[in-house]
């Protein structure tokens, strides 16, 4: 059978572990026995792509509402422009995400000696991890370049307005990416005695079969809630007359939660020891929280023209 959801899914363990769930899915959705497609299609890749796909259509919807309120384009022109700019933004975001996330993982979580021995590890993102903080910086840079190129063509696409539009589908994408991490049994939680603890059959850290906090699911649910909050806010403010407010709220909600949830995670960085006050994910989250507070507090009540 070429398709199988998982080998063992959420069944109760024996004896003393009756209260915990056992999770050991097959990470591959499909296996292609073709010369050019010898690599399996992984659940992580599926959820990653699904998040971008759904996020694209959310962005199209937001762009249509934006153009309706800030331009005098006809309905046909609005549909064309929304699709055009959504495609361009998606391209910039995908490149920024992959490049930034890969560099972030190498710089903050991996042993640099491995990069010195094999510099090509920087571009083989399918063989290594992707860091969300690095991805955020990559998207930040990519959208800055986008706004410089298309600002006048899109009805005053200032950098902050573009960020406000993109962070909404980004929250939805993050929700699906964390589901992919759950299937991959990575970004693991600390051991717990709570009844909803999950025992991973093949955790990436090779740890013992003990119940852990399903932090991937905690984050996934929070990012979904964040998406709903930002989406509803944008519906009430489709013209984005206070640029940076949605983006600031996104940074505070996402990275504020990320700072807190790190206390329930296993440290992934080789640069942080067990005696450190904070973990790498927390150190990296602090600048984003500060930027979010600045965006919310800045005096930009007037519309940018």
GUTOR-146072 format. One line per 10 residues: number of its first residue (from 1); their letters; for each residue x, z, y of N, C-alpha, C. Coordinates in steps of 0.001 Angstrom, whole numbers. Atoms other than C-alpha are relative to their C-alpha. Layout:
BEGIN
NUM	A	X,Z,Y,X,Z,Y,X,Z,Y | ... .
//
This chain:
BEGIN
1	XXXXXXXXXX	846,0,-1186,0,0,0,886,0,1241 | -846,138,-1183,1474,-1145,3313,-378,964,1101 | 441,-923,-1053,-507,1284,5394,-371,1338,-615 | 404,-1331,425,-678,4985,4847,211,972,1150 | -57,-903,-1150,-1422,7623,7419,1046,1070,-183 | -995,-1020,252,641,10326,5855,-6,408,-1463 | -137,-447,1380,1864,11785,2614,-784,1266,-276 | 725,-1260,147,478,15258,3068,-507,400,1377 | 547,-241,-1336,-1889,16039,5939,-764,1323,38 | 715,-1191,-406,-2913,19419,7227,-722,705,-1141 .
11	XXXXXXXXXX	651,-766,1057,-3577,21217,3938,542,1422,6 | -401,-1399,-36,-3390,24959,3493,1096,272,-1002 | -1094,-348,884,-221,26394,2010,-444,1079,-991 | 322,-949,1054,-128,28709,-998,388,1423,378 | -363,-1407,-31,51,32479,-1314,10,583,1406 | -96,-731,-1269,1357,34237,1825,-240,-880,1206 | 108,897,-1142,1060,31150,3994,-1364,-676,64 | 1323,596,23,-2648,30542,3503,-554,-271,1388 | 532,162,-1351,-3264,30848,7245,664,-1121,778 | -747,1008,-740,-822,28096,8224,-284,-1394,-532 .
21	XXXXXXXXXX	187,1395,375,-1018,24320,8176,1337,-627,-380 | -1192,726,433,1465,22120,6370,-130,-1445,464 | 53,1343,-613,2322,18832,8089,1239,-778,-403 | -1136,805,450,4500,16167,6493,-407,-1459,-125 | 438,1394,52,3349,12657,7436,1162,-949,-234 | -988,1070,72,5173,9494,6618,168,-564,1408 | -166,464,-1385,6711,8460,9978,-279,-1485,185 | 201,1442,-103,6164,4762,9189,-1457,-378,-233 | 1336,545,187,2832,3029,9658,37,-1198,-939 | -134,1229,765,3958,-312,8221,1455,-203,-379 .
31	XXXXXXXXXX	-1338,454,387,6955,-1679,6371,-79,-1498,-241 | 4,1447,130,7619,-5384,6777,1213,-451,-810 | -1091,528,820,9691,-7085,4071,342,-1420,444 | -340,1302,-567,10678,-9934,6366,1399,66,591 | -1393,-4,-474,14210,-10987,7421,165,529,1416 | -146,-391,-1405,13630,-10463,11152,-779,1259,343 | 805,-1193,-244,11255,-7534,10793,236,1033,-1096 | -350,-926,1068,13102,-5302,8390,-198,1453,365 | 182,-1373,-433,12504,-2202,10458,-1474,384,-88 | 1398,-426,90,9325,-175,9856,-611,226,1377 .
41	XXXXXXXXXX	732,-332,-1214,6679,285,12519,-348,1482,-81 | 155,-1439,55,6739,4000,13282,-1223,462,789 | 1108,-593,-729,3884,6194,14384,391,309,1440 | -436,-296,-1355,5949,7232,17395,-78,-1257,871 | 66,1248,-749,6288,3616,18491,-1430,-434,264 | 1409,350,-170,2574,3060,17940,-629,801,1136 | 586,-829,-1045,1580,6014,20130,626,-302,1364 | -683,368,-1237,4176,5045,22744,-645,-1255,591 | 605,1256,-456,2735,1523,22943,-1462,199,383 | 1407,-246,-303,-861,2792,22868,-150,677,1362 .
51	XXXXXXXXXX	48,-662,-1296,-164,5067,25818,208,-970,1144 | -231,998,-1042,1217,2174,27856,-1178,-965,105 | 1127,945,-6,-1652,-99,26825,-1203,581,727 | 1139,-635,-662,-4387,2334,27847,318,312,1464 | -396,-283,-1366,-2423,3337,30929,-82,-1234,887 | 79,1254,-761,-2285,-308,32007,-1422,-231,503 | 1385,254,-410,-6074,-601,32043,-506,1049,970 | 325,-1023,-999,-6430,2687,33875,565,-408,1353 | -631,440,-1247,-4022,1328,36479,-756,-1167,622 | 798,1119,-515,-6020,-1901,36799,-1261,518,691 .
61	XXXXXXXXXX	1215,-587,-578,-9157,157,37433,299,675,1334 | -352,-692,-1241,-7431,2298,40072,383,-979,1105 | -383,999,-992,-5966,-739,41805,-1222,-727,558 | 1223,645,-480,-9370,-2409,41984,-708,872,1023 | 661,-912,-938,-10880,647,43652,815,137,1288 | -854,-101,-1183,-7896,881,45997,-200,-1205,918 | 158,1209,-814,-8227,-2741,47145,-1394,-81,613 | 1356,17,-543,-11988,-2360,47599,-80,814,1290 | 101,-921,-1132,-11437,474,50084,1016,-258,1110 | -1021,198,-1038,-8345,-777,51954,139,-1456,422 .
71	XXXXXXXXXX	-172,1415,-320,-8783,-4559,52093,-1357,-662,193 | 1204,811,-165,-11280,-7273,52895,2,-1158,-987 | -49,1042,1010,-10535,-9301,49787,-1364,-161,-655 | 1213,232,781,-13361,-10892,47849,136,660,-1361 | -30,-632,1314,-14302,-9505,44446,959,-734,-931 | -892,779,844,-12452,-12343,42737,1458,259,371 | -1367,-262,-452,-9338,-11782,44862,457,1401,-414 | -344,-1368,406,-9447,-8074,44096,364,61,-1474 | -292,7,1438,-9572,-8695,40345,1342,-648,-290 | -1268,705,209,-6676,-11152,40546,1163,874,452 .
81	XXXXXXXXXX	-1081,-823,-524,-4540,-8872,42710,210,1267,-842 | -130,-1209,829,-5284,-5800,40582,754,-313,-1282 | -694,376,1231,-4183,-7614,37419,1457,-344,279 | -1369,408,-340,-1116,-9078,39134,893,1214,233 | -832,-1158,-323,157,-5791,40537,98,973,-1171 | -77,-860,1183,-710,-3855,37376,1066,-510,-962 | -1025,578,876,1452,-6253,35363,1398,252,552 | -1320,-221,-600,4337,-5970,37826,399,1474,-75 | -306,-1428,66,4113,-2185,38000,322,419,-1424 | -243,-350,1402,3905,-1916,34208,1398,-426,-434 .
91	XXXXXXXXXX	-1337,480,348,7066,-4007,33858,1071,922,575 | -966,-904,-644,8967,-1837,36345,4,1368,-701 | 102,-1327,618,7690,1349,34696,615,5,-1392 | -545,56,1361,8581,274,31148,1523,-14,29 | -1463,71,-96,12131,-656,32130,559,1324,511 | -473,-1270,-540,12559,2482,34226,-112,1138,-996 | 200,-1058,987,11167,4703,31483,1054,-43,-1094 | -929,128,1133,13337,3367,28658,1439,266,436 | -1375,-183,-465,16565,3187,30664,235,1446,432 | -171,-1363,-482,16074,6534,32387,-82,1037,-1100 .
101	XXXXXXXXXX	171,-976,1078,14865,8369,29285,1188,-8,-947 | -1149,72,907,17739,7105,27168,1242,625,644 | -1151,-576,-692,20384,7962,29759,-152,1518,148 | 234,-1422,-134,18773,11349,30316,269,747,-1294 | -240,-655,1291,18896,12171,26607,1495,98,-286 | -1440,12,262,22554,11187,26346,729,978,918 | -707,-828,-973,23604,13023,29513,-273,1494,-172 | 383,-1413,-25,21706,16285,29015,-212,635,-1373 | 330,-583,1298,21090,16694,25299,987,-326,-1112 | -886,414,1078,23810,14954,23282,1463,329,314 .
111	XXXXXXXXXX	-1444,-220,-120,27494,15476,22662,637,-1250,582 | -564,1172,-679,29351,13199,25078,1134,-645,-784 | -1084,601,783,32181,12684,22608,-516,-1135,-863 | 580,1077,797,29813,10559,20523,-127,-1277,821 | 109,1160,-883,29281,8266,23521,1373,-621,229 | -1352,514,-196,33030,7961,24066,470,-803,-1215 | -383,717,1217,33497,6882,20453,-816,-1273,-180 | 889,1152,183,30529,4493,20517,-880,-157,1234 | 777,152,-1235,29372,3513,24045,-1328,-730,-196 | 1232,751,217,26700,1232,22577,-1181,897,-347 .
121	XXXXXXXXXX	1089,-937,271,24704,4338,21714,-932,118,1198 | 801,-55,-1219,23502,4177,25314,-1152,-989,-18 | 1039,1036,3,21494,1026,24638,-795,-27,-1301 | 751,-21,1264,20416,1703,21038,-1022,1132,52 | 983,-1057,-211,17408,3734,22170,-867,242,-1230 | 810,-172,1202,15629,3139,18846,669,911,-1025 | -712,-863,938,18280,5228,17081,163,1419,536 | -213,-1319,-589,18260,8207,19421,-1216,476,746 | 1121,-602,-699,16095,10361,21596,-221,-586,1377 | 359,374,-1358,14365,9773,24895,-398,1282,728 .
131	XXXXXXXXXX	265,-1220,-756,14319,12519,27523,-1017,-281,1098 | 1083,240,-959,11149,12806,29614,465,154,1446 | -482,-176,-1378,13008,14074,32700,784,-1222,461 | -723,1222,-336,15348,11099,32601,-945,-1159,206 | 999,1046,-163,12357,8825,32141,-700,89,1343 | 647,-190,-1300,10721,10333,35230,889,-493,1135 | -931,475,-1029,13829,9671,37313,91,-1519,-30 | -53,1462,120,14004,6120,35957,-1224,-663,601 | 1234,545,-579,10374,5464,36892,0,171,1513 | -94,-276,-1435,10949,7060,40301,806,-1105,689 .
141	XXXXXXXXXX	-873,1030,-568,13776,4611,40994,-638,-1378,-99 | 602,1319,201,11929,1611,39553,-1141,-235,980 | 1125,166,-914,8838,2222,41688,454,-76,1454 | -558,150,-1339,10971,2624,44796,385,-1457,251 | -359,1412,-121,12343,-858,44162,-1247,-873,74 | 1243,764,-38,8833,-2152,43480,-640,60,1385 | 659,-159,-1299,7460,-740,46746,748,-746,1096 | -780,740,-1001,10297,-2281,48736,-296,-1495,-80 | 225,1437,169,9519,-5695,47280,-1439,-395,319 | 1402,405,-76,5706,-5654,47318,-821,799,1013 .
151	XXXXXXXXXX	752,-878,-912,4756,-3205,50083,-1013,-766,836 | 894,737,-886,3257,-5766,52461,-974,-885,-769 | 852,910,761,1806,-7955,49732,-1178,714,-651 | 1042,-721,724,-357,-5200,48249,-875,876,861 | 846,-848,-836,-2224,-3784,51214,671,1312,327 | -798,-1180,-352,472,-1365,52364,294,866,-1212 | -437,-728,1192,1950,-324,49032,1216,849,354 | -1114,-898,-273,4075,2524,50334,461,628,-1303 | -571,-598,1195,6318,4287,47855,-885,1124,-541 | 824,-1122,443,4110,7383,47760,-1341,-462,-544 .
161	XXXXXXXXXX	1270,515,525,934,5368,47276,194,-566,-1407 | -274,530,1345,2486,3582,44321,166,1143,-992 | -158,-1167,874,3531,6934,42862,-1353,631,-318 | 1321,-594,219,10,8289,43331,-793,-781,-1041 | 722,835,958,-1379,5361,41365,578,122,-1409 | -655,80,1307,1167,5460,38561,-35,1315,-764 | -71,-1269,721,1282,9174,37770,-1273,291,-789 | 1254,-252,724,-2355,9112,36636,56,-581,-1406 | -166,497,1371,-1870,6720,33696,1236,567,-686 | -1194,-607,611,1571,8321,33175,-360,1277,-743 .
171	XXXXXXXXXX	429,-1221,680,-138,11606,32303,-681,-334,-1327 | 643,429,1241,-2251,9783,29727,1038,-478,-1007 | -1062,460,885,832,8089,28311,785,1143,-608 | -725,-1168,503,2611,11433,28005,-768,699,-1103 | 844,-590,1040,-329,12720,25966,245,-681,-1336 | -195,740,1253,154,9977,23370,1435,103,-502 | -1391,-132,424,3926,10274,23348,221,1315,-739 | -147,-1275,697,3681,13925,22386,-676,-39,-1373 | 581,180,1336,1360,12946,19539,1002,-701,-918 | -1040,666,771,4130,10607,18398,1094,962,-421 .
181	XXXXXXXXXX	-993,-1018,349,6586,13505,18531,-492,894,-1130 | 580,-834,1054,4223,15514,16332,109,-703,-1349 | -134,769,1236,4198,12742,13715,1458,-90,-428 | -1425,92,311,7983,12489,13938,616,1351,-359 | -473,-1355,283,8301,16263,13463,1237,343,842 | -1098,-242,-925,10543,16541,16514,-507,744,1229 | 305,-864,-1139,10642,18565,19755,-770,1198,-527 | 644,-1030,806,9902,21577,17638,-200,1309,754 | 286,-1302,-566,8405,24921,18522,732,1106,-737 | -617,-1165,627,9766,28350,17765,-896,514,-1126 .
191	XXXXXXXXXX	756,-559,1111,8677,30258,14689,-1083,937,539 | 1127,-799,-452,5336,32022,14991,-759,582,-1185 | 891,-592,991,2958,34273,13076,-1466,-260,341 | 1366,315,-383,-103,32885,14852,-661,-856,-1081 | 670,704,1106,-2732,31489,12444,-23,-1510,139 | -34,1450,-168,-2494,27995,13968,1427,-561,-98 | -1361,492,196,1215,27750,13202,44,-1163,-976 | -148,1201,835,2355,24498,11594,1337,50,-730 | -1224,96,799,4872,24206,8767,321,-1478,-168 | -405,1402,86,6722,20886,9084,804,-216,-1280 .
201	XXXXXXXXXX	-674,269,1266,7792,19370,5787,1424,-485,158 | -1340,542,-240,10796,17497,7209,313,38,1493 | -322,-87,-1429,11608,18810,10699,1358,-618,289 | -1234,706,-308,14337,16893,12479,1202,929,86 | -1136,-912,-77,16428,20021,12915,422,528,-1363 | -365,-440,1337,16512,20562,9150,-229,1471,-243 | 238,-1433,120,15204,24088,9609,-848,368,-1199 | 777,-470,1150,13411,26220,7025,-1487,-284,152 | 1435,273,19,9782,25681,6061,-770,1251,413 | 702,-1148,-555,8355,28388,8318,-962,-475,1086 .
211	XXXXXXXXXX	987,436,-1002,5319,28195,10634,593,4,1410 | -493,153,-1372,6120,26999,14161,-1173,-235,943 | 971,380,-1017,4209,26669,17388,-80,-1537,59 | 123,1459,-148,2807,23097,17509,70,-391,1475 | -145,203,-1443,4197,22682,21013,-301,-1440,406 | 326,1389,-320,3770,18911,20822,-1491,-147,303 | 1442,63,-218,10,19407,20570,-401,769,1254 | 271,-728,-1249,17,22020,23335,217,-930,1200 | -321,886,-1123,1701,19533,25646,-960,-1178,60 | 888,1154,23,-458,16632,24537,-1355,336,620 .
221	XXXXXXXXXX	1293,-408,-543,-3668,18512,25327,87,283,1498 | -156,-283,-1429,-2319,19705,28690,128,-1281,806 | -155,1261,-720,-1289,16194,29703,-1324,-759,60 | 1321,623,-31,-4741,14922,28737,-871,653,1071 | 745,-713,-1042,-6304,17606,30935,511,-389,1383 | -587,421,-1276,-3893,16684,33738,-487,-1384,393 | 513,1347,-263,-4921,13044,33429,-1430,58,518 | 1400,-95,-425,-8604,13993,33740,-106,540,1422 | 31,-583,-1346,-7943,16130,36826,424,-1033,1048 | -514,977,-958,-5900,13441,38584,-926,-1203,122 .
231	XXXXXXXXXX	903,1156,-14,-8297,10658,37598,-1239,304,843 | 1178,-376,-774,-11297,12508,39024,344,146,1476 | -439,-124,-1398,-9331,13315,42185,139,-1382,635 | -190,1347,-533,-8435,9639,42606,-1340,-704,213 | 1324,609,-194,-12076,8599,42181,-627,450,1314 | 540,-500,-1265,-12963,10778,45153,842,-428,1199 | -916,387,-1074,-10000,9494,47162,637,-1338,-346 | -538,1285,471,-9648,5819,46154,922,-692,991 | -843,667,-991,-7997,4762,49419,1368,659,134 | -1287,-706,-35,-5143,7276,48903,429,273,1436 .
241	XXXXXXXXXX	-283,-181,-1420,-5363,8246,52584,943,1168,264 | -1014,-1045,-125,-3105,11254,51948,1083,-251,-1035 | -1000,386,1004,-148,9647,50178,882,1163,-434 | -867,-1031,551,1844,11931,47901,-733,1193,-566 | 739,-1163,475,-918,14445,47186,-211,-48,-1515 | 220,129,1445,-1751,13129,43715,1319,138,-738 | -1316,-93,622,1922,12723,42875,507,1437,1 | -437,-1394,-77,2687,16245,44076,-724,878,-993 | 771,-766,966,-115,17676,41983,459,-301,-1423 | -502,395,1319,1164,15722,38977,1296,733,-334 .
251	XXXXXXXXXX	-1285,-662,248,4684,17117,39323,-174,1492,-278 | 196,-1435,180,3443,20683,39631,-677,298,-1330 | 726,-242,1245,993,20464,36722,848,-314,-1224 | -753,446,1182,3238,18541,34324,1278,803,-179 | -1298,-652,162,6628,20070,35028,-97,1524,108 | 236,-1432,35,5241,23517,35757,-353,449,-1416 | 332,-315,1393,3687,23512,32295,1213,-200,-905 | -1199,255,806,6856,22004,30871,968,1179,104 | -874,-1160,-159,8837,24923,32317,-475,1157,-871 | 546,-1113,766,6519,27441,30663,71,-244,-1503 .
261	XXXXXXXXXX	61,285,1443,6208,25697,27287,1381,23,-634 | -1350,-26,546,9987,25590,26914,330,1343,-644 | -227,-1304,604,9879,29304,26099,-434,28,-1459 | 487,54,1375,8087,28356,22878,684,-1087,-818 | -677,1102,678,10484,25546,21946,1363,424,-540 | -1377,-129,472,13696,25309,19998,887,-803,947 | -904,696,-923,16571,24399,22337,571,-1255,-662 | -479,1272,532,17582,20752,21880,1365,-409,546 | -1237,428,-636,20562,20469,24204,1209,704,-608 | -1239,-582,516,24097,20998,22917,742,772,1090 .
271	XXXXXXXXXX	-698,-628,-1113,25079,22306,26372,-550,1383,341 | 619,-1294,-291,22822,25384,26378,152,902,-1218 | -158,-933,1121,23723,28399,24242,-1166,994,-41 | 1125,-900,244,21403,31082,22919,-88,1135,1008 | 10,-1102,-963,22383,33581,25644,-428,-438,1401 | 379,503,-1317,21347,31354,28567,-1386,502,394 | 1294,-484,-494,18472,32555,30748,-1096,-1049,-185 | 966,1082,115,16741,29178,30745,520,-1073,-940 | -342,1107,879,16738,26074,28606,147,-1270,820 | -283,1217,-746,17770,22587,29560,-1270,-589,607 .
281	XXXXXXXXXX	1249,540,-520,14172,21416,29928,-511,754,1210 | 430,-794,-1149,13514,24263,32366,855,-280,1227 | -883,344,-1120,16557,23564,34506,-371,-1363,587 | 324,1348,-466,15552,19899,34685,-1385,-70,631 | 1360,9,-555,11931,20739,35521,-55,548,1421 | 49,-662,-1310,12732,22863,38586,50,-980,1178 | 3,935,-1130,13665,19934,40894,-1323,-751,153 | 1276,714,-78,10420,18114,40014,-1095,908,551 | 977,-949,-539,8366,21241,40720,195,137,1506 | -298,-117,-1429,10110,21577,44092,-482,-1232,755 .
291	XXXXXXXXXX	467,1235,-642,9384,17923,44921,-1521,-15,67 | 1454,-48,-6,5759,18413,43936,-544,917,1080 | 420,-932,-1055,5414,21418,46238,205,-631,1378 | -272,653,-1285,7020,19438,49070,-1064,-1048,320 | 1008,1040,-225,4577,16528,48600,-1347,605,381 | 1283,-632,-315,1607,18906,48704,16,686,1359 | -83,-780,-1237,2859,20864,51701,327,-851,1223 | -409,803,-1150,4135,18017,53867,-1203,-364,858 | 1069,287,-923,2079,17266,56941,-195,-1509,102 | 258,1441,-3,832,13800,56119,-1501,-244,-81 .
301	XXXXX	1448,158,28,-2877,14231,56712,-432,-1364,564 | 330,1317,-546,-2849,11034,58737,315,-1079,-1016 | -247,1104,920,-2951,7750,56865,1301,-676,377 | -1224,781,-260,274,5851,56507,-411,-1413,347 | 381,1348,-438,77,2569,58334,1223,-893,-22 .
//
